Amino acid sequence: MAEAATRDSSLPTLALAHPTEKEKTAQFKQNGAAWRGALSLELYLRREEILASQNLTKDGGLTYWVLIDTAANDRLVLSGCETYRKKALVARNGKVEETITHGIGSVFCPPQLRRRGYTARMMQELGEALRTWQTEGKECLFSVLFSDIGKKFYAAHGWEPFNSSHISVPAKTSRIIDTKDLPTAQPLYEGDLGELCKIDEAMLRKSLEARPADSNTAVALIPNVDTIRWHHAREDYVGKELHGKAPKVKGAIVGSEKGKRVWCYWTRMWYNNDPKESKGNTLHVLRLVIEDEGLSSWKGSGGNHINGSGKSHQQNGDGRSSYHESAIVSLLLMAQREAQEWNMAEIGTWNPTSVMVSAAQRLDPNTAVVNRDEESIASLKWHPPHKGLVAESIDWVGNEKYGWC
Ligand SMILES: CC(C)(COP(=O)(O)OP(=O)(O)OC[C@H]1O[C@@H](n2cnc3c(N)ncnc32)[C@H](O)[C@@H]1OP(=O)(O)O)[C@@H](O)C(=O)NCCC(=O)NCCS
């Protein structure tokens, strides 16, 4: 340890490596103290194992990284993190290409080694490594992370903060909603998700293809079923361990006519360390899809988040907007029922569109958009050389909770 205390973070011999099983477990044991929530350490370790064996993460989908000193006799983990390989779309110069991106998570430095620049060095090395990691000869154009330590640290290494706003609706609202004028919402189960995700992906692609050639470069993580299921694997595991069963209702849908439906998927996250308490527990809307908006313009499918690319929800001239609002009210009412059943205090939606905000305000007039400064700051690094800030020249489409890792 004495050697570690004096090891300079700028030493040329410091390098990225992949941890051994023993090192990985040691990292988990240390970060579990902060991140296990209401789970015991043993259950937290098991959860991480399960999350590492999903379609999204198995067979190389999840990579563990550590910073070590390659010249030292005692191999010591100076800092560590994980990266998730994800599918993404990039639209630029009138063309849309499918690519892979990496989502960085679980950045963690052992407490006794902090504030010596090791994590900064790791991020610098990682930014370089990810450009070609698992790209099969292509270039990885960008990577993302969700900072819980504000906007500055990661920005210094190229991961610039993007729109990171949300709204919260309490699980219980005192307002009585007259449901007779609302369209009916049906629950979505696991088996429903695959087809809906495919439709969503196709719409997202189309909407990006429809962008004028001179628009900003746009990027989107693909909201595919593997991504959604990874979130659900977590809620299933924690649900079973804390409440004896896994939640079945994974989202809700309004309408049955193809092309005119509105749906969302959600996931429950238990943040409270006491499983009996609901404070802080949040049912997160992972992705909201408005089918006819996604089909009608590139502004749909998540491009029209308020405070996002500066575009707000637009009426499309046929009164669909107020229908969309009512449809979302119905989705939120079902979300509220689920939230109450599963000991959640609130429903959260990241980077909501204005129609989502007005729907939420019908349930709770106090709903206001919160711009986060500290936690879950959606951050993106554009890997090719560029001038100036990319947050001003790149639109992150579909910057919703489903992208979190
Ligand atoms: C955050 C963390 C990874 C930083 O590791 P580190 O090796 O100490 O970081 P470095 O020495 O390279 O850089 C230190 C800088 O990080 C930033 N930083 C560290 N913790 C921070 C925090 N909680 N909030 C804001 N900035 C923070 C500061 O800019 C700090 O510089 P300073 O010492 O001059 O204030 C480490 O503190 C940790 O593991 N924390 C617990 C887990 C966690 O929060 N991970 C981040 C998830 S996004």
The ligand as a Gaussian input file, in Angstrom:
#p B3LYP/6-31G(d) Opt

LIG

0 1
 C      -15.405000       9.295000      -8.103000
 C      -14.145000       8.453000      -7.970000
 C      -14.178000       7.315000      -8.964000
 C      -12.948000       9.377000      -8.253000
 O      -11.783000       8.583000      -8.190000
 P      -10.358000       9.221000      -7.879000
 O       -9.327000       8.269000      -8.341000
 O      -10.312000       9.690000      -6.499000
 O      -10.378000      10.496000      -8.865000
 P       -9.136000      11.373000      -9.284000
 O       -8.127000      11.358000      -8.197000
 O       -8.692000      11.012000     -10.641000
 O       -9.806000      12.769000      -9.385000
 C      -10.273000      13.406000      -8.239000
 C      -11.269000      14.407000      -8.717000
 O      -12.503000      13.754000      -8.986000
 C      -13.559000      14.647000      -8.740000
 N      -14.434000      14.027000      -7.765000
 C      -14.201000      12.938000      -7.010000
 N      -15.273000      12.665000      -6.257000
 C      -16.198000      13.576000      -6.547000
 C      -17.515000      13.820000      -6.116000
 N      -18.120000      13.041000      -5.206000
 N      -18.198000      14.865000      -6.669000
 C      -17.617000      15.655000      -7.585000
 N      -16.357000      15.481000      -8.044000
 C      -15.662000      14.451000      -7.522000
 C      -12.965000      15.917000      -8.205000
 O      -12.777000      16.781000      -9.316000
 C      -11.612000      15.462000      -7.700000
 O      -10.669000      16.466000      -7.747000
 P      -10.245000      17.193000      -6.369000
 O       -9.621000      16.111000      -5.554000
 O       -9.289000      18.234000      -6.822000
 O      -11.520000      17.709000      -5.797000
 C      -14.012000       7.897000      -6.524000
 O      -14.140000       8.961000      -5.629000
 C      -15.047000       6.838000      -6.185000
 O      -14.852000       5.674000      -6.456000
 N      -16.157000       7.264000      -5.586000
 C      -17.250000       6.344000      -5.208000
 C      -17.974000       5.789000      -6.412000
 C      -18.448000       6.858000      -7.371000
 O      -19.049000       7.854000      -6.986000
 N      -18.153000       6.658000      -8.651000
 C      -18.510000       7.567000      -9.703000
 C      -19.772000       7.149000     -10.315000
 S      -20.192000       8.188000     -11.677000

